[in-house]
Amino acid sequence: MDFSKKFLNGEVIYNINSEIIDEKIMNNIIKTIKPNIKTGLNMKNVKSITSVNFIKYLLEDRFKLFNIQSELLAYISLVLKDNFLKSFMNYEDFSSNKRELIKRKFIII
């Protein structure tokens, strides 16, 4: 299975087990996301993103990310340009809504 879904404290957590988030994985996740429920994606195993829907739903603030690797964080920040990336260091930060990684801007030199 490419991901697993857990319910913790009224939140929905998706643990991504694949190294690549592609359209197939995102479409399966999108089908199960419910509005008005705090949703997080555990990005611990993810090394690459090939899904356009992932970026689209991230821009719409449908879910937040945590345990994201630094290379992926840099990539997403570059793709989003001036938009804010909703991500956290770990699950505890996500759950308590503390230590959000915000206003990350990168300049290509």
N, C-alpha and C positions, 0 to 999 in steps of 0.2 A: 504494500500500500504506500502511496506517495505521501500521504499525510494522515494524521490522526486528530480527532476532535475530542476536546474535554470541556466539561462545564465545571468551573471553579468559582465559588462566591458570586454567582450571578453573571459571570463573564464566560465568554466562549474563547477557548484557546485552540489554535490549530498548530500542531507540531509538524513542521515540514520535514519529511524524512529523505527527500530527494535533494541532490546537489543543484539541480536546475529547476526553476519555476517556469514551466512552459504553459501554453494555452490550455492544455488538457487539465493540468492541476488547478489552474485558476478558475476554469469553468466549473469544475466540481466544487471548489470552495465557494464561488459566487452563488451557486444554487442553494447553499445551506446557510448563507449569511442572512440574519434577520435584522431589520432596522431597529434602532433604539436599544440594542444590546451591545455592550462594550465587547469588542472583538479584537483579539491580538493574534499575530502570527509569530511563532517562535522560529527565528531565522538561523538557528545555530548551525544547521547542516548545509545551508544554501550558499553556493559559490557563484551562481550566475542566474540572471533573469532574462528570459526571452519572450515574456508575455507582455503584450501591449495592454491587455486588460488589467494587469497588475498595476501599472502606472496610472491608468485611468481611475481605478477604484482607490488607489492611494491618494490621488488628487481630490477625490470626492470625500475623503476622510471616512471611508467605510470600515477601515481597520487600522490598527497601529502595529508597529514592528518592535520586537525586542530581541536581544541576543544577536544583533546583526554584526557581521564581520566588517572590519574597517575598509577593506577594498570595495565591498558592496555598498557600504555607507557613502563612500566617495562617489561611486558610480551613480547611485540614485540621486544624490545631491546635485550632481552635474546635470542629470536629465531633468530634474524638477526646476532647475534654474532658480528663480526668486521665490518659489513656493516653499512653504515650511514642510519639513519632513517630520512626521509624527512617529518618533522612535524613542525607545528607552534602552537603558543598559541591560536590564534583566527583568524577570517576571515580577519581582517584588516592587520595582519602580513602576512598572506598568499598572499593577493592581492598585497601588496607592497614589498613582498619578503624580509621582515625584521624579526629579532628575531627568526631565525630558530633554532629549538632544534637539535643540532648536537653533535656528539662525545659523546653520552651517553653510558657509559660502566658500567656494573654491575658485581660484583664479588659475587659468591655464597660462603658463609663461613659456 
